Amino acid sequence: MKPVVSLPSPAPLLSRTGWAAFLVALIVVCAVAPVLNLLVPAENIFHLSDYGVGLVGRIMCYAICALAMDLIWGFTGILSLGHGLFFALGGYVMGMYLMRQIGLDGNYKSELPDFMVFLDWKTLPWHWTFSDSFVATLFLIIAVPGLVAFVFGYFAFRSRIKGVYFSIITQAMTFAAMLLFFRNETGFGGNNGFTDFKRILDIPVATPSMRMTLFVLTGITLLGFFLMARWLINSKFGRVLQAVRDAETRVMFCGYNPLGYKLTIWTISAMMCGVAGALYVPQVGIINPSEMSPANSIEIAIWAAVGGRATLIGPILGAFIVSGAKSWLTVAYPEFWLYFLGALFIGVTLFLPDGVVGLVKRLSKAASTSGDRS
């Protein structure tokens, strides 16, 4: 008779402290921020300005990208330098819908977007067919980045491309896409991209209530993706991903095919970036090919590295820290921002390999150890 082997019980999605912090974040996003922005007078010290709402909303979009990067890099060991492409694709899909929502309110009073009238286009290109449908837009926001990532990932992972070679190929992919979108004949607005948005679902975009609605939706999406990421990592699927990261050859000898696991998490990660881009565009009011620049993709990796890879919460903190510093430095000392970003990445790599979260854990552990000794 074979001995009965008891499997370890699955880890909880969040600890009691984690659930408390999650609820606090949910209350801040859904209740505190709207009250401080919409109800508290502007002259009050506790008033949350429209600029603050827009800034935090954008950073939360960045945090979704950083979380997606952590899934593919921190837990699977695949460094992508092309996630800015998926972010921009989601933004362009939303931008196409917003351009159609302008209607006859454009400068040329035409059903066609202004840039198409300027270029003497007579009809919409085929890829704008479903851009007037909000439901189709929601589907394409996920489907377009997911399909591009799936096709690229299938051929890359099947060819056993990994390490720095994979990173270089992803960087080349996003750079090629950026050059393609710069061309006027592709029908994506060329160098200027899409801007001058008027409405979403026939509701004006440039109103405090719509701005706050987008802020709340972004916060809820970020928190929802965080829970989804926790669930994925705690599952058997997540454990295989971490095994692939640590010893892919051993995983293959155990009978697992890493291709399906890497391709799945790669596609999910791209879809998350697409959703982030779609939420980003109406809050910023513009989308152009510069969002696909390799520098933007590198910045996503820096957010994950600064916060702490393979922690989920770390990349979110990293996005807030780095993007907050960028917002201040690009105004106060714009000529030093890129030097600061490079020095930050090098410093984190050399002195904080586990990021900010790892530093906090070490400090708390040292404090508890010294307390026990005393």
Secondary structure as GFF3:
##gff-version 3
##sequence-region A 1 374
A	DSSP	alpha_helix	16	27	.	.	.	ID=ss1
A	DSSP	pi_helix	28	32	.	.	.	ID=ss2
A	DSSP	alpha_helix	33	34	.	.	.	ID=ss3
A	DSSP	pi_helix	35	39	.	.	.	ID=ss4
A	DSSP	alpha_helix	50	69	.	.	.	ID=ss5
A	DSSP	pi_helix	70	74	.	.	.	ID=ss6
A	DSSP	alpha_helix	83	102	.	.	.	ID=ss7
A	DSSP	three_ten_helix	103	105	.	.	.	ID=ss8
A	DSSP	alpha_helix	114	118	.	.	.	ID=ss9
A	DSSP	three_ten_helix	126	128	.	.	.	ID=ss10
A	DSSP	alpha_helix	134	158	.	.	.	ID=ss11
A	DSSP	alpha_helix	164	182	.	.	.	ID=ss12
A	DSSP	three_ten_helix	184	186	.	.	.	ID=ss13
A	DSSP	beta_strand	194	195	.	.	.	ID=ss14
A	DSSP	beta_strand	199	200	.	.	.	ID=ss15
A	DSSP	beta_strand	203	204	.	.	.	ID=ss16
A	DSSP	alpha_helix	208	234	.	.	.	ID=ss17
A	DSSP	alpha_helix	236	253	.	.	.	ID=ss18
A	DSSP	alpha_helix	258	284	.	.	.	ID=ss19
A	DSSP	beta_strand	286	287	.	.	.	ID=ss20
A	DSSP	three_ten_helix	289	292	.	.	.	ID=ss21
A	DSSP	alpha_helix	294	307	.	.	.	ID=ss22
A	DSSP	alpha_helix	313	332	.	.	.	ID=ss23
A	DSSP	three_ten_helix	334	336	.	.	.	ID=ss24
A	DSSP	alpha_helix	337	351	.	.	.	ID=ss25
A	DSSP	alpha_helix	355	373	.	.	.	ID=ss26
###
